């Protein structure tokens, strides 16, 4: 009974998360969305954007974003930083995972934009899901686990 209750809370929490994924590479947003959907977040709860203006429009029009997963190097350099800052300014409750293919930017990203996590491309599904899980736990207070950890 206890396990069923935990699984129900975990499932309900995943159903309610609202996520914005931003990367100028369409393949990255598709892969991240597929991973999150497989993990249990409904596809309708995951919005993808591919540019600074598109991301800023979504952030300004939504008050329910729980999690932002954002590339730092959107075409003109650090536009991802502007997106992260806008999301946090709109709602201090929004958690942020920054992704970057330029490891030299990681100290600057951490210092200037203070995301919850910075992931270096290429990153594995497990790395992304661990960061998402920790953010989801902070957002909802519900402890969640990956399928692999649940099976152990």
Number of C-alpha atoms within 10 A of each C-alpha: 6 7 8 9 10 14 15 12 16 19 15 14 20 22 15 14 19 21 25 22 22 29 26 19 14 12 10 17 23 14 12 20 22 15 16 21 16 11 17 17 22 17 15 10 17 21 17 22 20 19 17 19 12 13 26 16 11 16 22 11 10 12 13 14 21 21 22 26 26 30 30 28 19 20 15 9 9 14 18 28 23 14 25 29 18 15 27 18 12 16 16 10 15 22 25 26 22 26 26 22 15 11 14 10 15 17 11 12 22 14 9 10 17 19 22 15 19 24 20 18 13 9 12 10 12 12 12 19 17 14 17 23 19 18 20 21 16 13 16 16 11 17 15 22 17 13 9 8 8 8 7 5
